[in-house]
Amino acid sequence: MNFQFDLIEDKVEFFEANNLKALQKKIETQIDENRAILLGVHSVSHQMHVNENGQTYFTAVVHFKKK
């Protein structure tokens, strides 16, 4: 019996939250989980949007790459 393991080399994840602190917590949690599968942060892109009611909305895209 032959087993073959393919390692993930690239992974892009999207995050969203109503405040910056919640967004940061979500990203940090995922960084720890991806570290277990040998992926590190390659780049982070983020945006903030303010709707017509003045509420803020934060999004981020994190690109993980094999270490």
C-alpha distances in whole Angstrom, upper triangle without the diagonal:
4,7,10,13,17,20,23,25,28,29,33,34,38,40,43,46,50,50,49,48,46,44,44,42,40,39,39,36,34,34,33,30,29,30,27,24,26,29,32,35,36,39,41,43,46,49,51,53,56,57,61,61,60,57,54,51,48,45,43,40,37,35,32,30,28,29
4,7,10,13,16,20,22,25,26,30,32,35,38,41,44,48,48,47,46,44,42,41,40,38,36,36,34,32,32,31,28,27,27,24,22,23,26,29,32,33,36,38,40,43,46,49,51,54,55,58,59,58,55,52,48,46,42,40,37,34,32,29,27,24,26
4,7,10,13,16,19,22,23,27,28,32,34,37,40,44,44,43,42,40,38,38,36,34,33,33,30,28,28,27,24,23,23,21,18,20,22,26,29,29,32,34,37,39,42,45,47,50,51,55,55,54,51,48,45,42,39,36,33,31,28,26,24,21,23
4,7,10,13,15,18,20,24,25,29,32,35,38,42,42,41,40,38,36,36,35,32,30,31,29,26,26,25,23,21,21,19,16,17,19,23,26,26,29,31,34,36,39,42,44,48,49,52,53,52,49,46,42,40,36,34,30,28,25,23,21,18,20
4,6,10,12,15,17,20,22,26,28,32,35,38,39,37,37,35,32,32,31,28,27,27,25,22,22,22,19,17,18,16,12,14,16,19,22,23,26,28,30,33,36,39,41,44,46,49,50,49,46,43,39,36,33,30,27,24,22,19,17,15,17
4,7,9,12,14,17,19,23,26,29,32,36,37,35,35,33,30,30,29,27,25,25,24,21,20,21,18,15,16,15,12,13,14,17,20,20,23,25,27,30,33,36,38,42,43,47,47,46,43,40,37,34,30,27,24,22,19,16,14,12,15
4,6,9,11,15,17,21,23,27,30,34,34,32,32,30,27,27,26,24,22,22,21,18,17,17,15,12,13,12,8,9,10,13,16,17,20,22,24,27,30,33,36,39,41,44,45,44,41,37,34,31,28,24,21,19,16,13,11,8,11
4,6,7,11,13,17,20,24,27,30,30,29,29,27,24,24,23,21,19,19,19,15,15,16,13,10,12,12,8,9,8,11,13,14,16,18,21,24,27,30,32,36,37,41,41,40,37,34,30,27,24,21,18,15,12,10,8,7,11
4,7,10,13,17,20,24,27,30,30,28,29,27,24,23,24,21,19,19,19,16,15,16,15,11,12,13,10,9,7,10,12,11,14,17,19,22,25,29,31,35,37,40,41,40,37,34,30,27,23,20,17,14,11,8,6,5,8
4,7,10,14,17,20,24,27,27,25,26,25,21,21,22,19,16,18,18,14,13,16,14,11,13,14,11,11,8,9,10,9,11,14,16,19,22,25,28,31,33,37,38,36,33,30,27,23,20,17,13,11,7,6,5,6,10
4,7,10,13,17,20,24,24,22,23,21,18,18,19,16,13,15,15,11,11,14,12,9,12,14,11,11,8,10,10,10,11,12,14,16,19,23,25,28,30,34,34,33,30,27,24,20,17,14,10,8,6,5,6,9,12
4,7,10,14,17,21,21,20,21,19,16,16,17,14,12,14,15,11,12,15,14,11,14,16,14,14,11,11,10,10,10,10,11,13,16,19,21,25,26,30,31,30,27,24,20,17,13,10,7,6,4,6,9,12,15
4,7,10,14,17,18,17,18,16,13,13,14,11,9,12,12,9,10,13,12,11,14,16,15,15,12,12,11,12,11,10,11,12,14,17,19,22,24,27,28,27,24,21,17,14,11,8,6,5,7,8,11,14,17
4,7,11,14,15,14,16,14,10,12,13,10,9,13,13,11,12,16,15,14,17,19,18,19,16,15,13,14,12,10,10,10,11,14,15,19,20,24,24,23,20,17,14,11,7,6,5,7,9,11,15,18,20
4,7,11,12,11,12,10,7,9,10,7,7,11,11,10,12,15,15,15,17,19,19,20,17,17,14,16,14,11,10,9,11,12,14,17,18,22,22,21,17,14,11,8,6,5,6,8,11,13,17,20,22
4,7,9,9,11,9,6,10,11,9,10,13,13,13,15,18,18,18,21,23,23,24,21,20,17,19,16,13,12,10,10,10,11,14,15,18,18,17,14,11,7,6,4,6,9,11,15,17,21,24,26
4,6,7,9,6,5,9,10,9,11,13,14,14,17,19,19,20,22,24,25,26,23,22,20,21,19,15,14,11,11,10,11,12,14,17,16,15,11,9,6,5,7,9,12,14,18,20,24,26,28
4,7,9,7,8,11,12,12,14,16,17,18,20,22,22,24,26,28,29,30,27,25,23,24,22,18,17,13,12,10,10,10,11,15,13,12,8,6,5,6,9,12,15,18,21,23,27,30,31
4,6,6,6,9,10,11,13,15,16,17,19,21,22,23,25,27,28,29,26,24,22,23,21,17,16,12,12,9,11,11,13,16,15,13,9,7,7,6,10,12,15,17,21,23,27,29,30
4,6,5,6,9,10,11,12,14,16,16,19,20,21,22,25,26,26,24,21,19,20,18,14,13,10,10,9,12,13,16,19,18,15,12,9,9,7,9,10,14,15,19,20,24,27,27
4,5,5,6,9,10,11,12,14,15,17,19,20,21,23,25,26,23,21,19,21,19,16,16,13,14,13,15,16,19,22,20,18,15,12,12,10,12,12,16,16,20,21,24,27,27
4,5,5,6,9,10,11,13,14,16,17,19,20,22,24,24,22,21,19,21,19,16,16,13,14,13,15,16,18,22,20,18,15,12,11,9,11,12,15,15,19,20,24,26,27
4,5,5,6,9,10,11,12,15,16,17,18,21,22,22,20,18,16,18,16,12,12,10,11,11,13,15,18,21,20,18,15,12,10,7,8,8,11,12,15,17,20,23,24
4,5,5,6,9,10,10,12,14,15,16,19,20,21,18,16,14,16,14,11,12,11,13,13,16,18,21,24,23,21,18,15,13,10,10,9,12,11,15,16,19,22,22
4,5,5,6,9,10,11,13,14,15,17,19,20,18,17,15,18,17,14,16,14,16,16,19,21,23,26,25,23,20,17,15,13,13,12,14,13,16,17,20,22,22
4,6,5,6,9,10,11,12,14,16,18,19,16,15,14,17,16,13,14,13,15,16,18,20,22,26,25,23,20,17,14,12,11,10,12,11,14,15,18,20,21
4,5,5,6,9,10,10,12,15,16,16,13,12,10,13,12,10,12,11,14,15,18,21,23,27,26,24,21,18,15,12,11,9,9,8,11,11,15,17,18
4,5,5,6,9,10,11,13,15,15,13,12,10,14,14,12,14,14,17,18,21,24,26,30,29,27,24,21,18,15,14,12,13,11,13,12,16,17,17
4,5,5,6,9,10,11,14,15,13,13,12,16,16,15,17,17,19,20,23,25,27,31,30,28,25,22,20,17,15,14,14,12,14,13,16,18,18
4,5,5,6,8,10,11,12,10,10,10,13,14,13,15,16,18,20,23,25,27,31,31,29,25,23,20,17,15,12,12,10,11,10,13,15,16
4,5,5,6,9,10,10,8,7,7,11,12,12,15,16,19,21,24,27,29,33,32,30,27,24,21,18,16,13,12,9,10,9,11,12,13
4,6,5,7,9,10,9,9,10,14,15,15,18,19,22,24,27,30,32,35,35,33,30,27,24,21,19,17,16,13,14,12,14,14,14
4,5,6,7,9,9,10,12,15,17,16,19,20,23,25,28,30,32,36,35,34,30,27,25,22,19,17,16,13,14,11,13,13,14
4,5,5,6,5,7,9,12,14,14,18,19,22,25,27,31,32,36,36,34,31,28,25,22,19,16,14,11,11,8,10,10,11
4,5,5,5,6,9,12,15,16,19,21,24,27,30,33,35,39,38,36,33,30,27,24,22,18,17,13,13,9,10,9,9
4,5,7,10,13,16,18,19,22,24,27,30,32,35,37,41,41,39,35,32,30,26,24,21,20,16,16,12,13,11,11
4,6,9,12,15,17,19,22,24,27,30,32,36,37,41,41,40,36,33,30,27,24,21,19,16,14,11,10,9,10
4,7,10,12,16,18,21,23,27,30,33,36,38,42,42,40,37,34,31,27,24,21,19,15,13,10,8,6,6
4,7,9,12,14,17,20,23,26,29,32,35,38,39,37,34,30,27,24,21,18,15,11,10,6,5,5,6
4,6,9,11,15,18,21,24,27,31,33,37,37,35,32,29,26,22,20,16,14,10,9,5,5,6,6
4,6,8,11,14,18,21,24,27,30,34,34,32,29,25,23,19,16,13,11,7,6,5,6,9,9
4,7,10,14,17,21,24,28,30,34,35,32,30,26,24,20,17,13,11,8,5,5,6,9,9
4,7,10,14,17,21,24,27,30,31,29,27,23,21,17,14,10,8,6,5,7,9,12,13
4,7,10,14,17,20,23,27,28,25,23,19,17,13,11,7,6,5,6,9,12,15,16
4,7,11,14,17,20,24,25,23,21,17,14,11,8,6,5,7,9,12,15,18,20
4,7,10,14,17,20,21,19,17,13,11,7,6,4,6,9,12,15,18,21,23
4,7,10,13,17,18,16,14,10,8,6,5,6,9,12,15,18,21,25,26
4,7,10,13,14,12,10,7,6,5,6,9,12,15,18,21,25,28,29
4,6,10,11,9,8,6,5,6,8,12,15,18,21,24,28,31,33
4,7,8,6,5,4,6,9,12,15,18,21,25,28,31,35,36
4,5,5,6,7,8,11,14,17,20,24,27,30,33,37,38
4,5,8,10,11,15,17,21,24,27,30,34,37,41,42
4,6,9,11,15,18,22,25,28,31,34,38,41,43
4,6,10,13,16,20,23,26,30,32,36,39,41
4,7,10,14,17,21,23,27,30,33,37,38
4,7,10,14,17,20,24,26,30,33,34
4,7,10,14,17,20,23,27,30,31
4,7,11,13,17,20,23,26,28
4,7,10,14,16,20,23,25
4,6,10,13,16,20,21
4,7,10,13,17,19
4,6,10,13,15
4,7,10,12
4,7,9
4,6
4
